[in-house]
Structure formats: C-alpha cells, structure tokens
Amino acid sequence: MRKRRCPQCEIPSFYVKNEKGERLLVYVYEDGVVRPKDPEADTAGFDLTEVFCLGCSWHGSPKRCR
C-alpha cells in the first residue's frame, strides 16, 4: 500500500502525540489509515486525528496528506 506524503515538503514520515507529549512515528497510507512505523508499537492514548511532519512545520489531518 502506498504512503501519503506531507503536502508541504513531500516526505512520508510523520508523528503523533499523546497527552504527555510523547511522540510515536507513523505513516499515513493511501486509505487514510495512520499506522505506526514499528508494527509492534501500541497506538493507545495517541491522537491519530492530527499528524505532524518530521521534515517541516506542517501538521494537520491525515486526510490532507497527499
């Protein structure tokens, strides 16, 4: 399945945050699903409705990724 990219800098790497401010590296796939880079990682407690780009200052809904 193809990974979506940042609309600003075109890289496919993102992260999400939890309430403590901890980060989890994720990819956004073409079906709009946010999945952790490490398949064994637990996404419980992380807000998957907002992703942050690792390459620039862009952040927003996974649906806005290209």
C-alpha positions in Angstrom: 0.0 0.0 0.0 1.3 3.5 -0.9 2.2 6.0 1.8 0.8 9.6 1.6 3.2 12.5 1.8 3.4 15.9 3.5 1.6 18.5 1.4 4.4 21.0 2.2 7.7 19.1 1.9 6.7 15.8 0.3 8.2 13.4 2.8 6.2 10.4 4.1 7.3 10.5 7.7 5.0 11.8 10.5 4.5 11.5 14.2 1.5 11.7 16.5 1.4 12.8 20.2 -0.3 11.7 23.3 -1.5 13.7 26.3 2.0 13.6 27.9 3.6 15.0 24.7 5.3 11.7 23.8 5.8 11.1 20.1 5.1 8.0 18.0 6.5 7.7 14.5 3.8 6.9 11.9 3.0 6.7 8.2 -0.3 7.7 6.6 -1.4 5.2 3.9 -3.5 6.0 0.8 -6.6 4.6 2.5 -6.2 7.4 5.2 -5.2 5.0 7.9 -2.5 6.1 10.3 -0.2 3.2 11.2 2.9 3.2 13.4 6.3 2.8 11.7 7.0 -0.1 14.1 4.2 -2.6 13.6 4.6 -3.8 17.2 4.0 -0.3 18.6 0.8 0.4 20.6 -1.2 3.4 19.5 -3.4 3.5 22.6 -3.5 7.0 24.0 -2.2 8.7 20.9 -4.3 11.2 18.9 -4.5 9.8 15.4 -6.6 12.7 14.1 -3.6 15.0 13.8 -0.3 14.2 12.3 2.9 16.2 12.5 5.6 16.2 9.7 9.1 15.2 10.6 10.6 17.3 7.8 8.9 20.7 8.3 6.5 22.6 10.4 3.3 21.2 8.8 0.6 19.5 10.9 -3.0 18.6 10.3 -5.5 16.0 9.5 -4.2 12.8 7.9 -6.8 13.4 5.1 -4.9 16.4 4.0 -1.8 14.4 3.2 -1.1 13.8 -0.5 
